[in-house]
Amino acid sequence: MTQRSYCVVGGGISGLTAAYRLRMAAGDDADITLFDPGDRLGGILRTEQLGGRPMDLGAEAFVLRRPEMPALLAELGLSDCQIGTTGARPLIYSQRQLHPLPVGTVVGIPSSAASVAGLVDHATVARIDAEPGRPLDWQPGSDPAAAELVGDRFGEQTVARSVDPLLSGVYAGSAATIGLRAAAPSVAAALDRGATSLTEAVRQGLPPATGAPVFGALAGGYQVLLDELVARARPRWVRAAVDRLERGGQGWTLRDDTGTAWTADAVILAIPAPRLARLIDGVAPQTLAAARRITSASAVVVALAVPADTAFPECSGVLAASGEQLRAKAITLSSRKWGIPGDLQFLRMSFGRFGDQLAATASDEELRAWAVDDLFTVFGLAVEPVEARVQRWIEAMPQYGPGHAEVVARLRAGLPETLAVAGSYLDGIGVPACIGAAGKAVERVIRATEPSNPEVAR
């Protein structure tokens, strides 16, 4: 069999999963080259030492109801590393008070007025109660911004105090920047099936109450997974960015920022949408046009180690409602959330929303000071960190705006057969979705480069 060569551009979880899947599918003889200019591989999965313990300074958790992550861990022999949450629940900071996170919601969209009673005013409660009796004009397949539909049916307070906190934590965006189908696919599906009100659609879309943890993480941090993927994939790591991609013979020629040219039978581009757009200009015009429609937000994580006797309330953290006098959008009490023992408590403060420049302009000193100030504002505690780390993620959070699925379909449809994409802007922003998208990309290029495939060299 002819030895095949593959290039993977991008060394985040998408690129590393793609490299591993390529190795498993193409065998030991395949030539796999991975391009990433960073000081380490992993992209927004970054594990650092804080207070003598490993702590994730990018993504820290994954949704357990999606199968991709548990399946990959089992495949790699890492299932024993998976941990779950303690059962502590987050709170919402709204109107200068802490409130329980509403239950009976889908990403904060309530299934009844009782879900958000105490979080919104009496007029909003009455509006939600009356919503099933209002005519609903819904076109199957439509995808409005989540804020548009929820604001119209349940009022602006429901958006700002219940929906925005959750979407801000996931996307660094808001209900105004995220489409309903991305935010709450089960609710959109119920509306498509004929639900006559948003209340009914949310009730149909509620996940089953199993009592099992919703989120998982890895003991030792995501570095455990990254190291195993690299060891299994055995790629040639070129510490450079790819500046140019062009057709070359029956495959592709890539030129990195050192001026070196590389050739491959097929290429997987596991890079953010803005970088993808720059790289495929002149190669795939339909894909280029679609990639340019995907916008991204920047974020910052400030991780803190604080004295063990710091009297935080019994919760896993706090999500901030829109419009509050806080710099942070979320506080994760990691020690409470994951049951981390020891003589220190660990927490993460998340900053940055779509449209602001905070991640690019604020200094580390300002961010650390804002973190301490916000902890006092929210909890009334004068916290003195033992150690702190600041990690910036510039344009790392894609916004799944209205019609996002259609944009992604056009993006993929415009690619030549031996070119594929992977990344958090495609099928979901979380790690499991990135793993799934990387698998799809590998299936595509392996199918295209099989010697019996007449479509190879397209």
N, C-alpha and C positions, 0 to 999 in steps of 0.2 A: 504494500500500500504506500502511496506517495506521502512523504512527510508533509504535514500541513503547518503553516505558520499563522499565528494569531497575535494581534496587538489589542491590548486593553488600555484605554486612555482614562485614567482616574483610579486612584488607589483607596477610595473609601469602601464602605461595606458593599456597595454595588459592584465596584471593580474587583474587589478581592473575591466575592462570591462568584462572579463571572469567571475569573481566572481559575478558581477551584473547579467549577463545573466544566470548564473547557478541558482541564487536565483529566478529569474523570471520564469525559466523553471521548476525547481525542487520543488519550493514552500517553505513555511515557515519552514517545518519540516526538510528540508535537512541540513546536517551538512557540512558547508563550512569552511575550514581552509586555510588561506593564509600565506605563509612564505615569509618574507622579513627582512633582518637584518638591514636595514637602520634606520636612526633617524626619518624618515617620509616616507610616501608612495608617489608614483608618478613617481619613476624612473627619466628619463631625462625631465620630466615635473616638473619644480621647480619654484615656485613663491616666491620671496623675496621682502621685503620692501627696496626701494631705493629712497632717497629724499622725504620720506613721502608718496610714492605711490607704489602699487604692480607692480612688473616687472618680467616677465618670464626670467629666466636665462638658460633655456634649449630651447626646441622647443618653438617658439613664435607664429607661424602662421599655418594655415591649408589651403589646396587647396579647394576652394569652389565648383569646378566642380565635385568633388567626393561627393556622397550623404551621406556617413556614418556619418560624423560629424553633419551636420544640422539635420539629422534624429534622432541621439542620443540626441541632445540638445532638440529637440521638445518632445521626449519621456520623458525626465527628467524635462520638464517645464522650460528649461533654454534658450529658443530661444531669449528672450529679451536681453540676455547677449552677443549675437553675434554682433561683430562690423566688419566693412569693412575698407579697406584702403582709403586714401584720394584721390587717383589718382596720387600722386607724383610718378615719375618713377626713377629707379636706374640709375647710371652711371657706366661706366667701366674705371678703371685706367689702362692705357696702354701707354708705351713709355713716361712715366712721364707726361702724360696729362689725363684729364678727357674727356670721350667721351660719347655720348648718348648710352643707351643700344640699340642694333640693334632691329629693328622691322621686322616682316615677317620672324621669325625664329622659329624653334622647338629646345628648349634648346640650343640656340645659333647657330644651324646649319642653314645657310641662305637658303632662297628660291630664292635668286637672288644676283648678285654682288652688287646691289644697297643697299641691307640690311646692308652690312658691309663696304661700301665705306667710306673712312676716318678713318676707324679702322685698315685696312690692306693696304699693299702697292699696287701699280699699277699692278705689276706682278701677285699678288694674285687675284686682281679684274678680270684681263684678264683670269686667270685660271678658275675662277668660271663661267665667261661668256661662256667659251668654253666647260664646263663640259658636257652639254647635247649631244654634238657631239662625245664624247669619248665612246667607247664600255664599257659596264658595265657587269662584271661577278658576278652575284649574285645567290647564291643557296638558294631557299626558305627554311626557317627554320633556316638558319645560324645566328650566333650571334657574330660577331667580336667585339672587343673593339671599342668604338665610335671613338677613335683617329685613329685607323687603316683605317676605311672607310673614315672619313672626311678628314684626312690628305692626303690620296691618291687622293681624288676627288677635294678637295677645298684648299689644302695646309696647311702647319704647322702653319702659322700665324692665320688662321681661327680657328684652334684647340686652340692655346695658348691664343688668344685674345677674342674669342667669346664663344667657347664651354667650355673650362676649367673653366672660372669664374663662370658659372652657376652650373656646376657639382661639383665644389669645395664647393660651398655654400650649396648644398643639401646633398652631401655624404661625405664631407671632403676628397674627392678623386680627380680624374681627369678623362679626357676622356680616358686615358690609362688604368685606373683601372675599368671602368664601361662599361658593354656591351651595344651595341646599343639598344637591346630590352628593357632593363631597362631604359636607358636614354631617348629614343625616340620611344616608342612602335608604335605610329602611322606611323612613317617613315618606320620602319621595316615591318609593315603590308602592306604598299603601295608597298614596294619592293617585298614582297611575291606575291602581286597581279599582278605584272608584270610591274611596273614603270621602264622605260628604262634608267633613270638617277637618281642620287641623288637629283638633282634640282627638277625633277618632283615628286619624292617621298616626299620631304619636302613640296612642294606646296599642294599635296594631304593630307598631315598630319597636316597642319596648323589648329589650333582650330578656330572655328568661332569667328569673332570679334563682341562680344555683347556689349562691352562698360561697362559691369558689372565688379566689383572688382574680381580679381583672387584669392586673399587671404582673409581669415578671422581670427579673434582672439576673445578672450573673455575679456570683461570689467571685471576687477578684476583679470585677469590672469587665467591660467589653474587650479589654486587651487580651483576655483569655481566648476569646473567639477569634480575634484578629490574628493572633500568633498561630493558631491551629490552621486557619485558612491559608496563611502564607506557607506554612510548612507542608501542607498537602498540595498546594498549587504549584510550588516551586517555579515561580515566574522569574524571568530576568527583569530586575527592577532598574529602570532607567530614571535617574533622579533629574528629570527635565520635563518641561511642559511641551506639548505638541502645538506648534504654531500653524501648521499647514497640513491639509489632507487632500490628496489628489489621486486620481486613478493612475495605476501603473501596471502595464501589461494586463494580466488576467486578475490582478488584485488591486492593492493600494500601496501608495507611497506616503509615508508620514515624515515630516521634517520637524525636528525638535528645536528648542530655542538655543541650542548650541550649534545649529547648522547641520547636524547629522541627519542623514536620510535612512529610513527603515522601510522595509517592504513586508507585506503580509497578504495572505490569501483572503482574510476577513478581519474586520475591525469592530470592536465593541466600544462605544463612546459612553463611558460611565462618569459623566461630568454634568455640572448644573446647566440648566437651559441657557443662561446667558453665554456661557463658554461654548456650548454646543452651537449656538447660532453663529458665533464668530468662526468656528472651525469648518462648518459645512457650507459656508458661502461659496457658491459656484459649483457645489456638488449635488445638492438636493434642494431645489428652490421651494417646493411645497413644504418640506420639513423646516426649512429656514423661516418661512413666513409663520408657521405655527409656533416654532420655538420663540420667536420674538413677541408672541402674545402672552407668554408666561412671565409674570413678574415675581420678584422675590423680596423678602424682608431680611433684615439683619437682626442679630440678637447677641446678648452677652450673658454669660453665666458667671456669677461671683460665688465661689464655694468657700465656706467658712467652717473652721473647727473652733468650737466654743467650749467653755467649761461644762462638765457633765451635769452640774447642779443648776444650770440655766433653766428657769421654770417656765418652759413653753407649755401651752395647753395640750391636752390629750387629743391630738389631731395629726394628720400626715402632712399638713401644710395649709397654705392659704392662697386662694385665687382672688385677684383684684377685679372688682367691677369697673366698668368704664367710667371715666370722669372723676375718679378719686384722687386725692392729693397724695399720691404715692409715685415714686419713680419706678419701683418694681412692679411687674405684672403678676408675679407668682413667687411664693416662698415654699420650698420643699423642705420639710423637716426629715431629712434622710434617715437619721437614726430611729425616729419614730416610725417612719414608713416601712423600713426594711428590717427593723429590730437589730440594729448594729450595737453590739456591746462595747464597753470600754470606758476609759476615764475622760473621754471627750464626747461631745455631741457634734454631729455633722449636719450641715444644711446647705441648700443652694438657693441663691436669689437669681431670678431671671428678669432681664431687662430687654427692652426693645420691641417695638411694634412696627408694622408696615407703615412706611411713610416718614418715620422719624430718622434722624441721623445720629442718634445717641451712641450706637455701637462704634461709629467711626470717629466721633468728635470728643466724647468724654474720656478723661484720663483715668488710669487705674486708681489713682488716689480719690478722684471724685466718685467713682463707682463703689469703692469700698466704704466711703463716707455715706453715700446714699443708702447702701445696704444697712448700715448700723442705724441710720436715722429711721428708715422704714420699719425696722424691727421694733424700735421704740414706739413709733406711731401705731403699729398694728397690735403689739402685745403689751406695751407699757414697760418693756424691759430694756435696761441699759446694758447692752451686750458688749463684752470686750473680747473680740476674736483672739484666739491663740495663734491662728495661722489663717491666711486668706490667699486665694488664687483667682485671677481674672482671666477668662477665656472669651475671646470675641469670635463670632461667627458671621462673617460679612456675606450678605446675599445668599445665605444658606437655607432659607426657609421659603420654599415655593408657595405661592398663593393659589389655591385651587378655586379660582373664580368661577362665576356662572359660565356654563358651557365647557368646563374644563375637559370632560371626557371626549367631547367632539374634537377639541383642539389636539388632544393626545392621539386620537385615532388618525387625524390628518397628518400629524407629525410622523407617526410610524409608517403610514401608507406611502409617504413620499421617499422612503429610504430605498436605495438599491439593495439587492438580495444579500450581498455579503457585508452589509453595514447594519449594525443594530445599536440600540440605545438602552441604557439602564440608568436608574436614578430616582431620587425622591420626588421628582416632579411628574412622574408618570401615573402610577397606580395607587399611590398613597405615600404619605410623608414618613411613616414609621419604618423601623428596621424590617419587620416582616414583609411589608410591601416591597421594600428595596430588594430583599432576597428573592421574592417572587419575580420581580421584573428582570433581575439578572438571569434567572433561570430561563425566562422567555427569550432573552437576547441570545443566550447560548444555544438553545434549541434552534433558533433561526439560522445562526451562522454555521452550525454543524450540518444542518440539513442542506444549506446552500453550498457547502464545500465538499460534500460527499462526491467521490469520483464519478458515480453513476448519475449525478444530478446534472441535467443539461442546462440548468439555469446558472450554474457556476460561471463566473466571469461577467455576469451582468453588471 
